[in-house]
């Protein structure tokens, strides 16, 4: 609830204050021109970074990888573009941070750590990594990996192996 109050009440008020201060410092017309210019820049950056994120997403799918990083980058590009299209200088700074690849990587890592801490089950399990430089496998323990087995199940119910050919009702 408190976060929503900040997002929908405090941020617009602070944005208005900053716009008024910039308008008093450089004038009303240059302030409006600057806000229009950064919205246009935001649209161009959104298109460029959005296409790049989409290409990386399709490349990951074609390589048979799960595109988790690419999906997260795509979401940050969308949010960054929305913040840049919103009139205001503070939201523009945050929008640029989400659209520039180096800062987006830092934000992605930080949000991943926060999500892992928040949604962790607290179980100790094994994590297997490949040490490509040394050409051997290393074994490390990570709290978010789970070891287990899987059994293939038939799509439609039918007789089970070794059950005499019938299923119980």
Secondary structure in CASP SS format (residue, H / E / C, confidence):
PFRMAT SS
TARGET T0000
AUTHOR 0000-0000-0000
METHOD secondary structure of the structure
MODEL  1
X C 1.00
X H 1.00
X H 1.00
X H 1.00
X H 1.00
X H 1.00
X H 1.00
X H 1.00
X H 1.00
X H 1.00
X H 1.00
X H 1.00
X H 1.00
X H 1.00
X H 1.00
X H 1.00
X H 1.00
X H 1.00
X H 1.00
X H 1.00
X H 1.00
X H 1.00
X H 1.00
X H 1.00
X H 1.00
X H 1.00
X C 1.00
X H 1.00
X H 1.00
X H 1.00
X H 1.00
X H 1.00
X H 1.00
X H 1.00
X H 1.00
X H 1.00
X H 1.00
X H 1.00
X H 1.00
X H 1.00
X H 1.00
X H 1.00
X H 1.00
X H 1.00
X H 1.00
X H 1.00
X H 1.00
X H 1.00
X H 1.00
X H 1.00
X H 1.00
X H 1.00
X H 1.00
X H 1.00
X H 1.00
X H 1.00
X H 1.00
X H 1.00
X H 1.00
X H 1.00
X H 1.00
X H 1.00
X C 1.00
X C 1.00
X C 1.00
X C 1.00
X C 1.00
X H 1.00
X H 1.00
X H 1.00
X H 1.00
X H 1.00
X H 1.00
X H 1.00
X H 1.00
X H 1.00
X H 1.00
X H 1.00
X H 1.00
X H 1.00
X H 1.00
X H 1.00
X H 1.00
X H 1.00
X H 1.00
X C 1.00
X C 1.00
X C 1.00
X H 1.00
X H 1.00
X H 1.00
X H 1.00
X H 1.00
X H 1.00
X H 1.00
X H 1.00
X H 1.00
X H 1.00
X H 1.00
X C 1.00
X H 1.00
X H 1.00
X H 1.00
X H 1.00
X H 1.00
X H 1.00
X H 1.00
X H 1.00
X H 1.00
X H 1.00
X H 1.00
X H 1.00
X H 1.00
X H 1.00
X H 1.00
X H 1.00
X H 1.00
X H 1.00
X H 1.00
X C 1.00
X C 1.00
X C 1.00
X C 1.00
X C 1.00
X E 1.00
X E 1.00
X E 1.00
X E 1.00
X E 1.00
X E 1.00
X E 1.00
X C 1.00
X C 1.00
X C 1.00
X C 1.00
X E 1.00
X E 1.00
X E 1.00
X E 1.00
X E 1.00
X E 1.00
X E 1.00
X C 1.00
X C 1.00
X C 1.00
X C 1.00
X C 1.00
X C 1.00
X C 1.00
X C 1.00
X C 1.00
X C 1.00
X C 1.00
X C 1.00
X C 1.00
X C 1.00
X C 1.00
X C 1.00
X C 1.00
X C 1.00
X C 1.00
X C 1.00
X C 1.00
X C 1.00
X C 1.00
X C 1.00
X C 1.00
X C 1.00
X C 1.00
END
